[in-house]
Amino acid sequence: MTEEVRTCPLCGSIRSKLFDQREFRGKPIINRLCQDCGLVYQSPRMTPAETDSFYAGEYRMLYEKSPSPTQRNLADQLKRAEFLYKFVKPKVKEIKRHLDIGCSSGTLLLRFHKDYQDDPTGIEPGDGHRQQAREYGLNVVASLQQLEQENEPRFDLVSLVHVLEHMPDPVGYLSHIREKLLEPTGYLLLEVPNLYAHDSFEIAHLLSFSPYTFIMTVKKAGYEIVKFEKHGKPRSALLPLYLTLLARPHVQKVKLHPETAVSFKREAGMFRRHVLEHLLPRLAWRS
């Protein structure tokens, strides 16, 4: 079973048009473009019950062909954690409590703890990765609901690295974090694939963010942007595959404008990517 998405997850508009249709590892995927803000979102998509089952078991097998962390996966996590630490460090001098949502094996939590000596907590639905994180001595639970039942104190840093694109209601989810989990003076760290350079369209990606729709999602959820970067780390020295930002709570009135030429920007970005992959393969993709 699948469910149709009737309204845009960012602006609530009912006006959309077909943006992309393909198969991802044997699974059909249709993405639509909101005609009032420019967000690209998957519709139809898995139902909530299918989603829970997918992340509990099938997700890791589909993407990594292993229910537990592989050596390649762990190596990527280490490099990404180092980049994110260096991204945050100049802006954030002290962290007492860090929550990483979708923490996998806990590599990011461990890297931040090494410097900040904070109290790390993770959320990871995958059994194998959660067990690995626990073997490192980390406090990791299976879901946000479980964490909230434990009445944990608020956090100085909440991170979601390659998680927001999986959320059916990104504005509502980030708003909930601000209202219930994050200290008023705390920071939010996010990273997502870049629609204009990343393949992006995968069965697990309910949303495909451009720089504009990414920033507007965060602002609409009640945050101000502290730092933003387009980059390819750790996988590319040339391709802006990812969008990373650091934000702080700041509720404000946000006016959304339609992003123009989304299809053209996607085509131009992917064309540039293919050219660089052909001309400078070792820089475009690091081994």
C-alpha positions as CSV (number, residue, x, y, z in Angstrom):
1,M,0.0,0.0,0.0
2,T,1.0,3.6,-0.6
3,E,-0.5,7.0,0.2
4,E,-0.9,10.0,-1.9
5,V,0.5,13.3,-0.6
6,R,-2.3,15.8,-1.1
7,T,-0.5,18.9,0.2
8,C,3.1,20.2,0.0
9,P,5.1,19.3,3.1
10,L,6.6,22.8,3.2
11,C,3.9,25.3,2.2
12,G,0.7,23.3,2.2
13,S,-0.2,24.0,-1.4
14,I,-2.4,21.5,-3.3
15,R,-0.8,22.6,-6.6
16,S,1.9,20.2,-7.9
17,K,3.1,18.6,-11.1
18,L,5.2,15.6,-12.0
19,F,8.9,16.2,-11.6
20,D,10.6,12.8,-11.9
21,Q,9.6,9.2,-12.4
22,R,12.0,6.2,-12.2
23,E,12.9,3.0,-10.4
24,F,15.3,2.7,-7.5
25,R,16.6,-0.9,-7.0
26,G,13.4,-2.3,-8.4
27,K,11.0,0.0,-6.5
28,P,9.0,2.7,-8.4
29,I,9.4,6.3,-7.3
30,I,7.4,9.3,-8.4
31,N,8.5,12.8,-7.3
32,R,6.3,15.9,-7.6
33,L,7.2,19.6,-7.7
34,C,5.2,22.1,-5.6
35,Q,4.2,24.9,-7.9
36,D,3.9,27.4,-5.0
37,C,7.2,27.0,-3.2
38,G,9.4,24.7,-5.4
39,L,9.8,21.7,-2.9
40,V,10.3,18.3,-4.6
41,Y,8.5,15.5,-2.7
42,Q,7.7,11.9,-3.2
43,S,4.1,11.0,-3.9
44,P,2.8,8.4,-3.6
45,R,4.9,7.2,-0.7
46,M,5.0,4.4,1.9
47,T,2.3,4.5,4.6
48,P,3.5,5.2,8.2
49,A,3.2,1.5,9.1
50,E,5.2,0.5,6.0
51,T,7.8,3.1,6.9
52,D,8.3,1.8,10.4
53,S,8.7,-1.7,9.1
54,F,11.1,-0.5,6.4
55,Y,13.5,1.2,8.7
56,A,13.4,-1.5,11.3
57,G,14.6,-4.1,8.8
58,E,14.7,-3.6,5.1
59,Y,16.4,-0.2,4.9
60,R,19.9,-1.3,5.8
61,M,19.7,-4.4,3.6
62,L,18.5,-2.4,0.6
63,Y,21.2,0.3,0.9
64,E,24.1,-1.5,2.5
65,K,23.3,-5.2,1.9
66,S,24.0,-5.8,5.6
67,P,22.0,-5.3,8.8
68,S,25.1,-4.2,10.7
69,P,27.7,-1.5,9.9
70,T,30.1,-2.4,7.1
71,Q,33.8,-1.3,7.1
72,R,33.0,1.0,4.2
73,N,30.0,2.5,6.0
74,L,32.1,3.1,9.1
75,A,34.9,4.7,7.1
76,D,32.4,7.1,5.5
77,Q,30.9,7.9,8.9
78,L,34.3,8.7,10.4
79,K,35.1,11.2,7.6
80,R,31.7,12.8,7.7
81,A,31.9,13.1,11.5
82,E,35.2,14.9,11.2
83,F,33.9,17.4,8.7
84,L,30.8,18.1,10.8
85,Y,32.9,18.6,13.9
86,K,35.0,21.2,12.1
87,F,31.9,22.8,10.7
88,V,30.4,23.3,14.1
89,K,33.5,24.0,16.3
90,P,34.1,27.6,15.3
91,K,30.5,28.6,16.2
92,V,29.8,26.4,19.3
93,K,32.2,26.6,22.2
94,E,30.4,24.4,24.6
95,I,28.1,21.4,24.4
96,K,26.8,19.7,27.6
97,R,24.2,17.3,26.0
98,H,24.2,16.1,22.4
99,L,21.3,14.2,20.7
100,D,21.9,12.6,17.3
101,I,18.8,11.5,15.6
102,G,19.5,8.7,13.2
103,C,22.9,8.1,14.8
104,S,23.7,4.8,13.1
105,S,26.7,3.3,14.9
106,G,27.3,6.5,16.9
107,T,30.4,7.8,15.1
108,L,29.2,11.5,15.2
109,L,28.4,11.3,18.9
110,L,31.8,9.9,19.7
111,R,33.6,12.5,17.6
112,F,31.9,15.4,19.4
113,H,32.3,13.8,22.8
114,K,36.0,13.5,22.2
115,D,36.3,17.3,22.1
116,Y,33.3,18.7,24.0
117,Q,33.2,16.0,26.7
118,D,29.4,16.1,26.4
119,D,26.7,13.7,27.5
120,P,25.8,11.9,24.2
121,T,22.5,10.3,23.3
122,G,21.3,8.7,20.1
123,I,18.2,7.5,18.3
124,E,18.6,4.7,15.8
125,P,15.8,2.4,14.5
126,G,18.1,-0.2,13.0
127,D,18.8,-3.0,15.4
128,G,22.4,-3.8,14.1
129,H,23.6,-0.2,14.1
130,R,22.0,0.6,17.4
131,Q,23.7,-2.5,19.0
132,Q,27.0,-1.3,17.6
133,A,26.6,2.1,19.1
134,R,25.7,0.6,22.5
135,E,28.8,-1.5,22.3
136,Y,30.8,1.8,22.2
137,G,29.1,2.7,25.5
138,L,26.6,5.1,24.0
139,N,23.0,5.6,25.3
140,V,21.0,4.9,22.1
141,V,17.2,4.2,21.9
142,A,15.1,3.0,19.0
143,S,12.7,5.9,18.6
144,L,11.9,9.5,19.5
145,Q,8.9,8.3,21.4
146,Q,11.0,6.0,23.6
147,L,13.4,8.9,24.3
148,E,10.6,11.2,25.3
149,Q,9.1,8.6,27.6
150,E,12.4,8.6,29.6
151,N,12.0,12.4,30.3
152,E,15.5,13.3,29.3
153,P,16.7,16.9,30.0
154,R,16.9,19.2,27.0
155,F,19.9,19.2,24.7
156,D,22.5,21.8,23.7
157,L,22.9,20.3,20.2
158,V,20.5,18.2,18.2
159,S,21.8,16.7,15.0
160,L,20.0,15.1,12.1
161,V,22.5,14.0,9.4
162,H,20.9,12.6,6.3
163,V,17.6,12.2,8.2
164,L,15.4,15.2,7.3
165,E,14.9,14.0,3.8
166,H,13.3,10.9,5.2
167,M,10.6,12.9,7.2
168,P,7.1,13.2,5.9
169,D,6.5,16.5,7.9
170,P,9.9,18.2,8.1
171,V,8.6,21.5,9.5
172,G,6.5,19.8,12.1
173,Y,9.4,17.6,13.1
174,L,11.9,20.4,13.5
175,S,9.3,22.5,15.4
176,H,8.8,19.6,17.8
177,I,12.6,19.4,18.4
178,R,12.7,23.2,19.1
179,E,9.7,23.0,21.4
180,K,10.4,19.8,23.3
181,L,14.1,18.8,23.0
182,L,16.4,21.7,22.3
183,E,17.6,24.2,24.9
184,P,16.5,27.8,23.9
185,T,20.1,28.7,23.5
186,G,21.0,25.4,21.8
187,Y,21.9,24.5,18.2
188,L,20.4,22.4,15.4
189,L,22.8,20.6,13.0
190,L,21.4,19.3,9.7
191,E,22.8,17.8,6.5
192,V,20.8,16.6,3.5
193,P,21.5,15.7,-0.2
194,N,21.5,18.6,-2.6
195,L,18.8,18.3,-5.3
196,Y,21.1,20.1,-7.7
197,A,24.0,17.7,-7.5
198,H,23.0,14.5,-5.8
199,D,21.1,11.6,-7.4
200,S,18.7,12.2,-4.6
201,F,15.7,10.2,-5.8
202,E,15.6,7.1,-3.6
203,I,12.8,5.1,-2.1
204,A,13.7,6.4,1.4
205,H,13.9,10.0,0.4
206,L,10.5,11.5,0.8
207,L,11.9,15.0,0.2
208,S,14.6,16.4,-2.1
209,F,15.8,19.8,-0.9
210,S,17.3,22.6,-2.9
211,P,19.3,25.1,-1.0
212,Y,16.3,27.4,-1.0
213,T,13.7,24.9,0.2
214,F,16.1,23.5,2.8
215,I,16.7,26.9,4.4
216,M,13.0,27.9,4.2
217,T,12.0,24.6,5.9
218,V,14.4,25.4,8.8
219,K,13.2,29.0,9.1
220,K,9.5,28.0,8.9
221,A,10.1,25.6,11.8
222,G,11.3,28.5,14.0
223,Y,15.1,28.8,13.5
224,E,17.6,31.3,12.3
225,I,20.5,30.1,10.1
226,V,24.0,30.5,11.8
227,K,26.0,28.8,9.1
228,F,25.3,27.2,5.7
229,E,27.6,25.3,3.2
230,K,27.3,23.4,0.0
231,H,30.0,20.8,-0.3
232,G,30.9,17.2,-1.3
233,K,32.8,16.1,1.8
234,P,33.8,13.4,2.4
235,R,33.1,12.0,-1.1
236,S,34.0,14.7,-3.5
237,A,36.3,17.7,-3.7
238,L,34.3,19.2,-6.6
239,L,30.6,18.3,-6.4
240,P,28.3,20.1,-4.1
241,L,26.5,16.9,-3.2
242,Y,25.4,18.0,0.3
243,L,23.8,20.9,2.1
244,T,24.9,21.4,5.7
245,L,23.6,24.1,8.1
246,L,23.7,25.1,11.7
247,A,20.8,26.9,13.2
248,R,19.4,28.3,16.5
249,P,15.8,28.7,17.7
250,H,14.3,32.0,16.5
251,V,10.6,32.1,15.8
252,Q,9.8,34.6,13.0
253,K,7.3,35.2,10.3
254,V,8.4,33.6,7.1
255,K,7.1,34.4,3.7
256,L,7.7,31.7,1.1
257,H,8.2,32.7,-2.6
258,P,8.1,30.1,-5.4
259,E,11.5,28.9,-6.4
260,T,11.9,29.4,-10.1
261,A,13.5,27.2,-12.8
262,V,13.8,24.1,-10.5
263,S,13.9,21.7,-13.4
264,F,16.5,23.7,-15.2
265,K,18.7,24.0,-12.1
266,R,18.4,20.2,-11.6
267,E,19.4,19.5,-15.2
268,A,22.2,22.0,-15.2
269,G,23.6,20.7,-11.9
270,M,23.5,17.1,-13.0
271,F,25.1,18.0,-16.4
272,R,27.9,19.8,-14.6
273,R,28.4,16.8,-12.4
274,H,28.6,14.4,-15.3
275,V,31.2,16.7,-17.0
276,L,33.4,16.9,-13.9
277,E,33.1,13.1,-13.4
278,H,34.4,12.6,-16.9
279,L,37.1,15.2,-16.9
280,L,38.4,15.0,-13.3
281,P,37.2,11.6,-12.0
282,R,39.7,11.5,-9.1
283,L,38.6,14.9,-7.8
284,A,34.9,14.4,-8.5
285,W,34.9,11.1,-6.5
286,R,37.4,10.4,-3.8
287,S,38.3,6.7,-3.2
